[in-house]
Amino acid sequence: MKKNLLKLTNDYIFKRTFGYSGTEEVTQVFLRDIMEKEITKIFLNSNPITEKELMDEKVGIMDIKAVQSY
């Protein structure tokens, strides 16, 4: 029996897997593995939209803030 699996390339699925409260450990391991650096702490932003300081700047979205150990 073939199952239809959801793909992490879908923005909604990716955010539900890595960007919600309770998924911090999964996100931390994922970042450590792809960056090949030890991540000591991550913060999931409840309001990820960054404010513009100048009229012609672009708005940024920062879902995750990570702290790397040195």
C-alpha positions as CSV (number, residue, x, y, z in Angstrom):
1,M,0.0,0.0,0.0
2,K,1.5,3.3,-1.1
3,K,1.1,6.3,1.3
4,N,1.1,9.9,0.2
5,L,3.7,11.6,2.3
6,L,3.8,15.4,2.9
7,K,6.9,17.0,1.5
8,L,9.1,19.4,3.6
9,T,9.5,21.5,0.4
10,N,6.0,22.8,1.1
11,D,6.3,26.1,3.1
12,Y,3.4,25.2,5.4
13,I,4.8,21.7,6.2
14,F,8.3,23.0,6.7
15,K,7.1,25.7,9.2
16,R,4.9,23.2,11.1
17,T,7.9,20.8,11.4
18,F,10.6,23.3,12.3
19,G,9.0,26.6,13.3
20,Y,6.5,26.0,16.1
21,S,6.8,25.9,19.8
22,G,7.6,22.4,20.9
23,T,9.7,21.6,17.8
24,E,12.8,23.4,19.1
25,E,14.9,20.2,19.6
26,V,14.1,19.0,16.1
27,T,15.0,22.4,14.7
28,Q,18.2,22.5,16.6
29,V,19.3,19.1,15.4
30,F,18.4,20.0,11.8
31,L,20.4,23.3,11.9
32,R,23.3,21.6,13.5
33,D,23.4,18.9,10.8
34,I,23.1,21.3,7.8
35,M,25.4,23.9,9.2
36,E,27.9,21.5,10.7
37,K,28.1,23.8,13.8
38,E,26.9,23.3,17.3
39,I,23.8,25.3,18.0
40,T,23.3,26.0,21.7
41,K,20.0,27.8,21.7
42,I,17.2,28.6,19.3
43,F,14.3,31.0,19.6
44,L,11.2,30.7,17.6
45,N,9.7,34.1,16.9
46,S,6.1,34.7,17.6
47,N,6.2,37.8,15.4
48,P,8.7,37.0,12.7
49,I,8.2,40.1,10.5
50,T,11.1,42.6,10.9
51,E,10.1,46.3,10.9
52,K,11.5,48.6,8.2
53,E,13.5,51.6,9.3
54,L,13.5,53.4,6.0
55,M,10.7,53.7,3.4
56,D,12.6,52.0,0.6
57,E,13.8,49.0,2.8
58,K,12.3,45.6,2.3
59,V,10.5,43.7,5.1
60,G,12.2,40.6,6.3
61,I,10.9,37.5,7.9
62,M,13.0,35.8,10.6
63,D,11.2,32.7,11.9
64,I,14.2,31.3,13.9
65,K,17.0,33.0,15.8
66,A,19.9,30.6,16.6
67,V,22.9,31.0,19.0
68,Q,26.0,29.1,18.0
69,S,28.6,27.9,20.5
70,Y,32.2,28.9,19.9
